[in-house]
C-alpha cells in the first residue's frame, strides 16, 4: 500500500534525470512517471512509505536547485490518482463531466486529490503534460451535484494563477461521453 506520493516538476530535462537518479539512490521509492513533458520540462512522480518519500523529496530539492518549478508530497493519496498515473480510468458511467486544465502538472494533481477525497467523483482521464504544452488536464465524473462540488473543491485547492480553465458539462452529448469511456 502506498502511503505517500512525491511529485517534482523541473524546467530542465537533463537536470530531471540527474535529480531522479539522486532520489532513487537515496530512497527505495516506486517510480510512476519519470520523463520529459512539454515544453522542455521534466516530471518525476514516485510513491512509497511516507518516510521514504520524504527522504527522496529532500534529495530532490537539493539536487534540482534552481531548476525546480514545483514539488509536493501527498499523504494518503486517493486511489484514483494512482490508477490515473497507471493510465487506468474509472469504469463508472459518465453522468456529468468536470474538466480541469492547469499550467503545471503538480498543482493539478494536488487539487484533484483534494477533490477526490472530499467528493463522490471518479477520474476518467489524466494527461500529465505530454503534447499539451506541459499542462495538466483531467476529467472526472459523478452526479451533477457531485461534479459541481468536486469542481469547487478543485478550484479552492489551487493557486488561481495556475488555473487555465475549468468546466462542468452537466448533460454531455453522447459523442463527448464516448471520449471518456
ChimeraX attribute file (.defattr): number of C-alpha atoms within 10 A of each C-alpha:
attribute: neighborCount
match mode: 1-to-1
recipient: residues
	/A:1	6
	/A:2	17
	/A:3	16
	/A:4	21
	/A:5	27
	/A:6	25
	/A:7	24
	/A:8	25
	/A:9	26
	/A:10	25
	/A:11	21
	/A:12	20
	/A:13	19
	/A:14	14
	/A:15	18
	/A:16	26
	/A:17	19
	/A:18	14
	/A:19	27
	/A:20	27
	/A:21	14
	/A:22	18
	/A:23	24
	/A:24	16
	/A:25	12
	/A:26	17
	/A:27	17
	/A:28	16
	/A:29	23
	/A:30	16
	/A:31	15
	/A:32	16
	/A:33	15
	/A:34	15
	/A:35	15
	/A:36	22
	/A:37	22
	/A:38	16
	/A:39	16
	/A:40	13
	/A:41	23
	/A:42	28
	/A:43	28
	/A:44	23
	/A:45	22
	/A:46	24
	/A:47	26
	/A:48	20
	/A:49	16
	/A:50	19
	/A:51	12
	/A:52	21
	/A:53	27
	/A:54	19
	/A:55	15
	/A:56	25
	/A:57	26
	/A:58	13
	/A:59	20
	/A:60	26
	/A:61	17
	/A:62	12
	/A:63	19
	/A:64	22
	/A:65	12
	/A:66	11
	/A:67	18
	/A:68	21
	/A:69	17
	/A:70	16
	/A:71	20
	/A:72	17
	/A:73	20
	/A:74	18
	/A:75	15
	/A:76	13
	/A:77	19
	/A:78	18
	/A:79	15
	/A:80	20
	/A:81	21
	/A:82	15
	/A:83	14
	/A:84	18
	/A:85	18
	/A:86	12
	/A:87	12
	/A:88	15
	/A:89	20
	/A:90	18
	/A:91	11
	/A:92	13
	/A:93	14
	/A:94	21
	/A:95	16
	/A:96	22
	/A:97	29
	/A:98	25
	/A:99	20
	/A:100	23
	/A:101	20
	/A:102	25
	/A:103	19
	/A:104	21
	/A:105	25
	/A:106	25
	/A:107	22
	/A:108	27
	/A:109	24
	/A:110	20
	/A:111	21
	/A:112	27
	/A:113	20
	/A:114	21
	/A:115	26
	/A:116	21
	/A:117	16
	/A:118	14
	/A:119	18
	/A:120	15
	/A:121	28
	/A:122	26
	/A:123	25
	/A:124	25
	/A:125	21
	/A:126	25
	/A:127	18
	/A:128	24
	/A:129	23
	/A:130	15
	/A:131	11
	/A:132	15
	/A:133	15
	/A:134	23
	/A:135	24
	/A:136	24
	/A:137	23
	/A:138	20
	/A:139	23
	/A:140	27
	/A:141	28
	/A:142	21
	/A:143	16
	/A:144	18
	/A:145	14
	/A:146	20
	/A:147	28
	/A:148	22
	/A:149	18
	/A:150	28
	/A:151	25
	/A:152	14
	/A:153	20
	/A:154	23
	/A:155	21
	/A:156	13
	/A:157	17
	/A:158	18
	/A:159	12
	/A:160	10
	/A:161	8
	/A:162	17
	/A:163	19
	/A:164	14
	/A:165	12
	/A:166	17
	/A:167	14
	/A:168	19
	/A:169	16
	/A:170	16
	/A:171	13
	/A:172	14
	/A:173	9
	/A:174	9
	/A:175	8
	/A:176	13
	/A:177	15
	/A:178	10
	/A:179	9
	/A:180	18
	/A:181	13
